[in-house]
Amino acid sequence: MQETVRKITALRGHVFQFSGDPFCDHPAEALTDWPDGLVVTEDGKITAVGDASELLATLPEDAVIHDHRGKFILPGFVDCHVHYPQTEVIASYGAQLIEWLNTYTFPAEAKFGDIDYARRAADVYLQQSFANGITSASVYCTIHPQSVDALFEQASRYNMRIAAGKVMMDRNAPANLLDTPQTGYDQSKALLEKWHGNGRALYSITPRFAPTSTPEQLEAAGALWKEHPEALLQTHTSENRQELEWVADLYPEHPDYVGVYEHYGLLGEGCVLGHGIYLNDREKELLHETGTSIAHCPTSNTFIGSGLFDVRGAHFTHQPVRVGLATDVGGGSSFSMLTTMRTAYEVAQLQGYSLHPVQAFYLATVGSAKSLYQEDRIGNIKVGLEADFAILDPLSTPLIRHRMAYTNTVIEQLFIQMILGDDRAIAATYVDGKRVYSQAS
């Protein structure tokens, strides 16, 4: 019998671990760091984390050590709401949500019936994600099954923990982007059975949002989720005031926007609702009771003028809601999770709350993992979790180097990174224990 070869690698550098919840505990006490730390991995899983001086002696002679001393070793960022087909329309001028969809998004998405085109777009999307330290994401594809196959195929090359789904959309969109309740159900079911649990792939049932689905299609989506509760579900809610009025006109029999999803069985653990800016008290209570999550998309919410999400109100209440951080590209303006954290801080400032840097980094890692109910797999650097890491150069630009010379605490250093950092700060990215991006290359 052939002996199995152990593949033990280790990353050495300034290691950060979330040891608590900074929205429940004092933020500084929710973070543990080892200035000269070591993360040991074997076959894509973390097997040890701690001081390098203690762990180095425990490694076998043939262990491979990646030396990142002088760099921050962080959990890989988790982007819990993103549209990969919209990469080509990022930075499009002059429109808010409904006009933006009609002018930019739908024409771009119409191209994804071509599998080769979709594969090229998926590769661009993944490379941009890795260059920004994003190691997992929950992704909207288009109505075309090919767009889903293309993304999962490309992600499988890296054994990436990624969730994705075919958009279901049977009204209020161009004819070439419409399915039907039956085809939406059938195609989604076939894709779910093909991809969910294939490697690290997760399938997410994806009705785009209530205005582009008939009641019959939302009913079909709910039926599919009931048949496959192991899957995830993603859609949008309460992003734009005009959208709220539209939903009220289309679904007058329901009490509110979230109530539409409630009626069709589309709320619960594993459901992520994008944006959630204009939620009433009943909706907030419902999200808490059902375990439904919100994806906070600050760069998108500001760029297309949607509004300001209340991150403080979502956490500091007797009925908190799971919240993750998301780029929402292309409605958002950047793939950088550092830039997204900075905008989240600015949005909170406009509402009288200073988002603590530990809270911001938590939202981009553990928070997003929790929103997807994947915190037992990704989002942190703890024994037993999957080996996904973002390596951050804390001196990536002349301005940051100058500013870092005047810091006194590691908390202050993290804040500087999220305010002044961008993709230039990402020195390397690891997925499944293997380096998938290096700035040096």
C-alpha positions in Angstrom: 0.0 0.0 0.0 1.4 3.4 -1.0 2.0 5.7 2.0 0.1 9.0 1.9 2.5 12.0 1.7 1.8 14.7 4.3 1.8 18.2 2.8 2.7 20.4 5.7 3.3 24.1 5.1 3.5 27.1 7.4 3.2 30.8 7.1 5.4 33.0 9.3 4.5 36.6 10.0 2.4 38.9 12.2 -0.7 36.6 12.6 -4.2 37.9 13.5 -7.0 35.9 14.9 -10.5 36.9 15.9 -10.9 35.4 19.4 -14.3 37.1 20.1 -17.0 39.2 18.6 -16.0 42.9 18.6 -19.7 43.9 18.4 -20.4 42.0 21.7 -17.0 42.2 23.4 -14.6 45.2 23.7 -13.2 45.4 20.2 -9.5 45.3 21.3 -10.2 42.2 23.4 -11.8 40.4 20.5 -8.5 40.3 18.6 -5.5 38.1 19.3 -2.2 38.6 17.5 1.2 37.1 17.4 3.9 39.6 16.1 6.1 36.7 15.2 3.5 34.0 14.6 3.2 30.8 12.7 0.2 29.3 11.0 0.6 25.6 10.2 -1.5 23.9 7.5 -1.9 20.4 6.2 -4.0 19.5 3.2 -5.8 22.8 3.1 -6.7 22.9 6.8 -5.2 24.9 9.7 -3.6 22.5 12.2 -1.8 25.0 14.5 -1.4 28.7 15.2 0.7 30.5 17.7 4.1 31.9 18.4 6.7 30.9 15.9 9.3 30.2 18.6 7.1 27.5 20.0 5.7 25.9 16.8 8.8 25.8 14.6 10.3 23.0 16.6 7.2 20.9 16.1 7.4 20.9 12.3 8.9 18.0 10.3 12.1 18.6 8.4 10.4 18.7 5.1 7.8 21.3 6.0 7.7 24.3 3.7 7.7 27.6 5.4 6.6 30.8 3.7 8.4 33.7 5.3 6.1 36.8 5.6 7.9 38.4 8.5 7.1 42.1 8.5 3.7 41.4 6.9 0.2 40.9 8.5 -1.3 37.4 8.1 -5.0 37.8 8.1 -7.9 35.5 7.3 -8.8 35.7 3.7 -11.5 38.2 3.0 -15.0 37.0 2.4 -17.2 39.0 -0.1 -20.7 38.0 0.7 -22.5 39.8 -2.2 -21.0 40.4 -5.6 -22.0 40.3 -9.3 -19.1 38.9 -11.4 -20.8 39.6 -14.8 -20.8 43.3 -13.9 -17.1 43.6 -13.8 -17.0 45.2 -17.2 -19.4 48.0 -16.1 -17.7 49.0 -12.9 -17.2 52.8 -12.9 -20.2 53.5 -15.1 -21.5 57.1 -14.9 -24.6 58.8 -13.8 -27.4 56.4 -12.8 -29.2 55.2 -9.7 -30.4 51.6 -9.2 -33.2 51.1 -11.7 -31.7 53.2 -14.5 -28.3 51.6 -13.7 -29.7 48.1 -14.2 -31.3 49.0 -17.5 -28.5 51.1 -18.9 -25.4 49.2 -17.9 -26.2 45.9 -16.1 -28.6 44.1 -18.4 -26.7 44.8 -21.6 -23.5 43.4 -20.0 -25.3 40.3 -18.6 -26.8 39.5 -22.0 -23.3 38.4 -23.2 -23.0 35.5 -20.8 -24.8 32.9 -22.9 -21.5 32.5 -24.6 -19.5 30.0 -22.4 -16.1 31.1 -23.6 -17.0 34.8 -22.9 -18.2 33.8 -19.4 -15.0 31.8 -18.7 -12.9 34.8 -19.6 -15.0 37.1 -17.4 -14.9 34.6 -14.6 -11.1 34.5 -14.8 -10.8 38.3 -14.7 -13.2 38.4 -11.7 -11.2 35.7 -9.8 -7.8 37.3 -10.5 -9.1 40.7 -9.3 -10.5 39.0 -6.2 -7.2 37.3 -5.3 -5.3 40.5 -6.0 -7.4 42.1 -3.2 -7.1 39.2 -0.7 -10.6 37.9 -1.3 -10.6 34.1 -0.9 -14.4 33.4 -0.7 -17.4 35.0 -2.1 -21.2 34.7 -2.7 -21.7 35.5 -6.4 -24.6 36.3 -8.6 -24.2 35.0 -12.1 -26.7 35.7 -14.9 -29.8 33.9 -16.1 -27.6 31.7 -18.3 -26.6 28.3 -16.8 -23.3 28.7 -18.8 -22.4 31.7 -16.6 -22.7 29.5 -13.5 -20.7 26.6 -15.0 -18.0 29.1 -16.1 -17.5 30.5 -12.7 -17.5 27.2 -10.8 -15.1 25.7 -13.4 -12.6 28.5 -13.0 -12.9 28.6 -9.2 -12.4 24.8 -9.0 -8.9 25.3 -10.4 -8.1 26.8 -7.0 -10.4 24.6 -4.9 -12.0 27.9 -3.8 -14.8 28.1 -1.2 -17.3 30.0 -3.4 -21.1 30.2 -3.5 -22.9 31.1 -6.7 -26.1 30.8 -8.5 -28.1 31.4 -11.7 -30.2 34.5 -11.5 -33.9 33.8 -11.7 -35.7 36.6 -13.5 -39.0 36.3 -15.4 -40.3 39.8 -15.7 -39.3 43.5 -15.9 -36.1 42.9 -17.8 -35.1 42.6 -21.5 -36.7 39.6 -23.2 -33.2 38.0 -23.8 -32.7 37.9 -20.1 -35.9 36.3 -19.0 -36.5 32.8 -18.0 -39.8 31.4 -16.7 -40.9 30.0 -13.3 -40.4 26.5 -14.7 -37.1 27.0 -16.5 -35.7 29.0 -13.6 -36.6 26.1 -11.3 -35.3 23.4 -13.6 -32.0 25.0 -14.5 -31.3 26.1 -10.9 -32.0 22.5 -9.7 -29.8 21.0 -12.3 -26.9 23.4 -11.4 -27.4 22.9 -7.7 -27.2 19.1 -8.1 -24.2 19.4 -10.3 -22.1 21.9 -8.2 -23.2 22.0 -4.6 -20.6 20.1 -2.5 -18.4 19.6 -5.6 -15.0 20.4 -4.0 -15.6 23.6 -2.0 -18.4 24.8 -4.2 -21.7 25.9 -2.7 -24.9 26.6 -4.7 -27.0 29.6 -3.9 -30.5 29.8 -5.2 -30.7 33.3 -6.7 -34.0 35.1 -7.5 -32.6 38.5 -8.5 -35.1 40.6 -6.5 -38.8 40.7 -6.1 -39.5 43.2 -8.9 -38.0 40.9 -11.6 -39.8 37.7 -10.4 -43.4 36.9 -10.7 -45.2 35.4 -7.6 -45.0 32.1 -9.5 -41.2 32.3 -9.8 -40.7 33.2 -6.1 -42.9 30.3 -5.2 -40.7 28.0 -7.4 -37.6 29.4 -5.7 -39.0 28.7 -2.3 -40.0 25.2 -3.3 -36.5 24.5 -4.5 -35.0 25.7 -1.3 -37.4 23.6 0.7 -36.3 20.6 -1.3 -32.6 21.4 -0.9 -32.2 23.2 2.5 -28.5 22.4 2.3 -28.1 25.1 -0.3 -27.8 28.8 0.3 -30.1 31.6 -1.0 -29.4 35.1 -2.1 -31.4 38.1 -3.3 -31.8 41.9 -2.7 -34.0 44.0 -0.5 -34.6 47.6 0.4 -31.7 49.1 -1.6 -33.4 52.1 -3.1 -36.5 54.2 -2.2 -37.9 53.9 -5.8 -37.4 50.2 -5.6 -39.5 50.1 -2.4 -42.4 51.9 -4.1 -42.1 49.5 -7.0 -42.3 46.4 -4.8 -45.3 47.9 -3.0 -47.1 48.3 -6.4 -46.2 44.8 -7.5 -47.0 43.0 -4.3 -49.7 45.2 -2.5 -51.0 42.2 -0.6 -47.8 41.9 1.5 -46.9 44.2 4.4 -43.5 45.2 3.3 -40.5 44.2 1.0 -39.1 41.5 3.3 -42.7 40.3 3.8 -42.7 39.2 0.1 -39.8 36.9 0.7 -41.4 35.7 4.0 -44.5 34.7 2.2 -42.7 32.5 -0.4 -40.4 30.8 2.1 -37.3 32.7 1.1 -36.0 33.7 4.6 -33.9 31.7 7.0 -30.4 30.5 7.9 -28.3 30.6 4.7 -30.2 33.5 3.1 -28.3 36.7 2.4 -30.2 39.8 1.5 -28.2 42.4 -0.3 -28.2 46.0 1.1 -31.1 46.2 3.5 -30.9 50.0 3.9 -34.6 50.8 4.4 -35.9 48.2 6.8 -38.8 48.8 9.1 -39.0 47.4 12.6 -41.2 44.5 11.6 -38.6 43.5 8.9 -35.7 43.8 11.3 -37.5 41.6 13.8 -38.3 39.1 11.1 -34.6 38.9 9.9 -33.5 38.3 13.5 -36.1 35.6 14.2 -35.4 33.7 10.9 -31.6 34.0 11.1 -31.5 35.8 7.7 -28.4 37.8 7.0 -27.7 41.2 5.4 -24.8 42.0 3.1 -23.6 45.5 3.8 -22.4 47.0 0.4 -21.1 50.5 1.4 -19.3 51.4 -1.9 -22.3 50.4 -4.0 -24.8 52.1 -1.7 -22.9 55.4 -2.0 -21.7 55.1 -5.6 -25.2 54.6 -7.0 -26.8 56.9 -4.4 -28.9 54.3 -2.7 -28.5 55.3 1.0 -26.7 54.6 4.2 -26.9 51.2 5.9 -27.1 51.4 9.7 -24.4 49.0 10.8 -24.8 50.1 14.4 -28.5 49.5 14.5 -28.1 46.0 13.0 -25.7 45.0 15.9 -26.5 47.0 19.0 -30.1 45.9 19.5 -31.9 43.2 21.5 -32.6 41.6 18.1 -29.3 41.7 16.2 -28.9 40.6 12.6 -26.0 38.8 11.0 -24.1 41.3 8.8 -21.3 40.7 6.3 -19.3 43.1 4.1 -19.5 43.1 0.4 -18.1 44.8 -2.7 -21.2 44.3 -4.9 -19.1 44.9 -8.0 -20.0 46.4 -10.5 -22.5 48.6 -8.5 -19.7 49.0 -6.1 -16.6 51.0 -7.1 -13.8 48.7 -6.0 -12.7 45.1 -5.5 -10.6 46.2 -2.5 -12.0 45.1 0.8 -9.8 47.7 2.5 -11.5 50.4 0.4 -14.9 48.8 1.3 -14.0 48.9 5.0 -13.0 52.6 4.6 -16.4 53.4 3.0 -18.2 51.4 5.7 -16.4 53.6 8.3 -17.4 56.8 6.5 -21.0 55.7 6.2 -21.1 55.0 9.9 -19.5 58.3 10.6 -22.3 60.1 8.7 -24.7 58.4 11.1 -22.8 59.4 14.3 -21.0 56.1 14.9 -17.3 55.4 14.6 -16.8 51.8 13.3 -13.9 50.3 15.2 -11.1 48.9 12.9 -11.4 45.5 14.6 -15.2 45.6 13.8 -14.4 46.5 10.2 -11.9 43.7 9.7 -14.3 41.3 11.5 -17.2 42.2 9.1 -14.9 41.5 6.1 -13.9 38.0 7.4 -15.9 36.4 10.3 -18.9 38.6 9.7 -19.3 37.6 6.1 -18.5 34.0 6.9 -21.3 34.0 9.5 -23.7 35.7 7.1 -23.2 32.6 4.8 -23.3 30.2 7.8 -19.8 29.1 6.9 -18.0 30.4 10.0 -17.0 26.8 10.9 -15.0 26.7 7.6 -13.8 30.1 6.6 -13.2 33.7 7.9 -10.7 33.2 10.7 -7.4 31.7 11.5 -8.2 28.9 13.9 -7.3 25.2 14.1 -9.7 23.2 12.0 -10.7 26.0 9.6 -9.8 26.1 5.9 -6.4 27.6 5.0 -7.4 30.8 3.2 -5.2 33.8 4.0 -4.6 37.4 2.9 -1.0 38.7 3.4 -1.0 42.4 4.0 2.0 44.6 3.6 1.6 47.3 6.3 4.1 49.6 4.5 2.8 49.4 1.0 3.0 53.0 0.0 5.2 56.0 0.9 2.3 57.7 2.7 1.4 54.6 4.7 5.1 54.1 5.6 5.2 57.7 6.9 2.0 57.4 8.8 2.9 54.0 10.4 6.1 55.6 11.8 3.8 57.5 14.3 1.7 54.6 15.5 1.6 53.2 19.0 -0.7 50.2 18.8 -1.6 47.4 16.4 -5.2 48.6 16.4 -4.1 52.0 15.1 -2.0 50.2 12.4 -5.0 48.2 11.3 -7.0 51.4 11.0 -4.4 53.0 8.9 -4.5 50.0 6.5 -8.3 50.2 6.0 -8.3 54.0 5.5 -5.1 54.4 3.3 -4.7 50.9 1.9 -5.9 49.3 -1.4 -4.8 46.5 -3.6 -1.2 47.6 -3.3 -1.3 46.4 0.3 -2.0 42.8 -0.6 1.4 41.1 -0.8 0.0 37.6 -1.3 -3.2 35.5 -1.2 -3.6 31.8 -0.3 -6.5 29.6 -1.1 -6.8 26.1 0.2 -3.3 26.4 1.6 -1.7 27.3 -1.7 -0.5 30.7 -2.9 -2.8 32.0 -5.7 -1.5 35.5 -5.9 1.8 37.2 -5.2 2.4 40.9 -5.8 6.0 40.1 -6.5 5.0 38.0 -9.5 
